[in-house]
Each structure stands twice: as C-alpha cells, then as structure tokens.
Amino acid sequence: MTRRHLIRATGPARPGQLSGLGRALAVSGARLLDINQSVTFGILSLEALVGLEREADLEGALAAAGDSLGLDVQAIQVSAEDYHRWSVQASQPRLILTLLAPHLPAGILAEVGALTAEQNLTVELIHRLSGREPLDGGVPEHGACVECWLRGEDIDLETLREKALALGAAHGVDIALQEDSIWRRHRRLVCFDMDSTLIQAEVIDELARRHGVYDEVAEVTERAMRGELDFQQSFRERMSKLRGLEESVLAEIAEELPLMDGLERLMHHLKRLGYRTAILSGGFTYFARHLQERLGFDEVHANELVIEDGRVTGEVKEPILDADRKALLLREIAAREGLTMEQTIAVGDGANDLKMLAAAGLGIAFRAKPLVRQQARHSISTLGLDAVLYLIGYRHGDLEAS
C-alpha cells in the first residue's frame, strides 16, 4: 500500500540543495508525485509530495540531508482523505486575480484575502509581475503589479467581479479577474480604440475648437449622452459643424497629438512578441494613419473624412464605424488571421467600445467612465497603457531582459 508524505524544506538558498534532497528521497525508494520550489529574498521553500511502496527511514534520511544542506526538512504523512481533497481541488477552475497600482498598499492584501475567503476560494500562488521598487521609495517605473492564482468551485464570477471593482475603487487599485485557460498567454491580436485610448485627446473636439464651433459640437454630444440621438445621428450632426475646416489644420493637429502614457512601450513589446495590432476607431483615418506610421500598427479602420478643394465637407464615407462595426471588424480580422476569439484583446474607453470589449477574449476598459468600467470585464485606470502587458501575464523582468 502506498504511503504518501509531504516533504517541506526551508532555509537559505544555495546551489546543490535540490540534488542533495533528491538523493535522500531516492535512497528511501520514494516516488515523486508533485513538487514546487521557489526562492524569495534568498530563502528557499520546497514542497514535494512523494509516495513510498516499502518501509524506509524517510525522516532520518531527510534530516541528515537537511543538516548537511542548511535546511529545515519535515516529512508529514498525508492521509488518503487529504490526498483525495487536494486532487479534487487541483481539478477545480483557476482564476487569475491581478492587482495594479502605482503603489500597492499592504491593506489590500487583507481585503483581497477576506474577499477570496468569503467566496470560498483558495489562494494557490501569489507572485509579483512588476519590477523592483526604487530604493529611494519612489514610484516603480511601470507601476506595481501582483498576480494571485485562485481555485474554487461553483464560483459566482459576476458577484466576485462586482465586489472586486468596489474594493479596488476604495483603495485606488485596479483589480482584474480572468478565468485561466490555455489562451491567456497566447493572445495574438490586439485592437484599440484611438481617441482617449491611444491618444490623450478627442480629435473631433480639437477640430471643433480650431474651427470655432466647440460649444455647438459639445451640445450635440450632450444630447447623445442624454439618449436623444444615437451614435450615427450624433456623429453626422457633429461632422456637419466642421464644414469648411481647412485641411492644413488636420496636419497641425496630427503632429501635436499627445500619446497615451505607456503606448510606445506597449507597442514596442507587442510588435517584438509577434502580436498583430489594429486601430478600430470611431474617429478619423487621417489621424489613425498618422499613428500607424509612427508606431507600426498593422492595420487601421476608422471614418474617412471627405475633403474637397482643401476643405472638410462635413461628411464621411460610408459605412460609419460605430459600436456594431467595431465588434464585427474584430471578428473579421481574427477569422482572417486564423485566430479564435479567445486569442483577441480589445482596449477602449467609451460606451461605443463595449460591444468590441465583450466580443474579445480579453476586453479592457482603459481610463473609462464608471458605467463603462462596470460593464467591461476588466479595467485599467491607475497605470499607463503598457499595463496591458501585466494582464497578459508578462513579467517586467522578462520583457526588459530579452
């Protein structure tokens, strides 16, 4: 009959410890069933589950090995009931909970722990994705990020997300929850909204200011927000206010567009890692193509301004790119590239992006209004656009070292 033991070894890490413990287990005739090892701040923590088919002095062999290796080693016998419970737990769905902020307050761990306990979730692993904090106590260059692996059964994901959103808002921390799957680290397509997502501006507002009709355009926008106009109606009415604007103004605004924090770093790594990138914008191709040339987006889909005799006519070419078309284009690009929807990411800030965010495998509301953050599955508000890399699961150190 197989006897199972949990081997736990801790102490200052040094080379040769795994080899020494492995020899002690081999001499005892142990069969390796599972193993996990980590080193944190120079302290090794190793846990191994082993099976023994014959009588052997396992405790004595391990104690001797531990003395020679500078480790405290324990062998804890595991009952059949405990082994069955662990096996069942390992087969339960896994969630990835990601904490993001300029700094992570220690109190957030207690609250996250309480929330996961309330939902009967086991915290399986916690590790840091962000770089080290500066020695002078300043803000980490790309923010702070910690990833937690959770397991449980009969998870009410919507309730958990709702409570996590409220908890994050109370502490100034973004909390993202993803169901773990084979696709989480194998996304291949990223589609972005442009205005207030890739750039820190709403281009149509900038055009209106230059043309002296900002108040008129803002009044149409307000009517749309009250539900008096749908997107296409409000878009056409706002465009009509721009009739007669000189084309040269477009070039001036394009050169002055303020890029969103973290955009250049994000695009550098996405392109280097082989992601296909696209702009799906209810704004204008004139400006989207400018970003494409500057940052290397693979493709651009936006609204085409009609320009005649060097002036804007106040019209755009059909079809107008609205919420439905954004979601349709996301699906069409994925199908063309031979990708599943689980391999897609969409990033946007407005209600016009919600259908695209819902269709994507990973939909992220970026610095969005509260209503959009509540309806989107994931959101980033505290860090720059390059925090998308954390939600994909990349470590700062791996990105910067490669």
Number of C-alpha atoms within 10 A of each C-alpha: 7 11 15 22 22 18 21 18 21 19 17 16 19 14 8 10 19 13 11 17 22 15 14 20 22 14 12 19 18 21 15 15 12 11 12 10 13 12 14 10 7 11 14 17 18 19 18 16 21 22 20 18 13 12 9 13 11 20 18 13 17 25 18 15 21 21 11 11 21 15 24 16 22 18 20 13 15 16 12 12 9 11 14 12 11 11 11 12 15 13 11 14 15 22 21 22 22 23 24 26 25 19 16 18 11 8 10 17 12 10 15 19 15 13 16 18 12 10 17 15 20 16 19 12 11 14 13 16 23 21 17 15 15 10 8 6 7 10 15 17 12 20 21 24 27 18 22 17 20 22 20 19 15 10 16 9 14 11 11 15 19 13 14 22 21 15 18 19 13 10 14 18 27 24 26 21 24 20 13 15 13 9 16 18 13 14 20 21 25 22 27 25 27 28 24 19 24 25 17 14 16 14 20 18 16 16 21 20 14 15 16 14 15 18 12 13 23 15 12 19 19 13 13 17 14 10 10 12 16 13 19 16 13 19 22 14 18 24 20 16 21 24 16 16 20 19 14 10 14 18 13 10 15 16 11 8 19 13 17 18 17 16 18 16 15 17 18 13 15 18 15 10 11 10 17 19 22 24 26 31 26 24 23 21 19 15 19 26 19 15 21 17 10 10 14 15 20 13 15 19 20 23 22 18 18 13 17 11 9 11 17 20 19 18 20 18 10 9 11 17 23 22 21 13 19 28 22 14 17 25 19 13 18 20 12 8 12 9 16 16 20 19 19 27 24 29 29 29 26 20 20 21 27 25 19 29 30 16 19 24 19 25 24 29 27 27 20 20 13 10 10 22 22 16 15 24 21 23 26 24 20 17 21 20 23 21 26 21 17 20 27 16 15 15 18 18 12 10 12 9 6 5
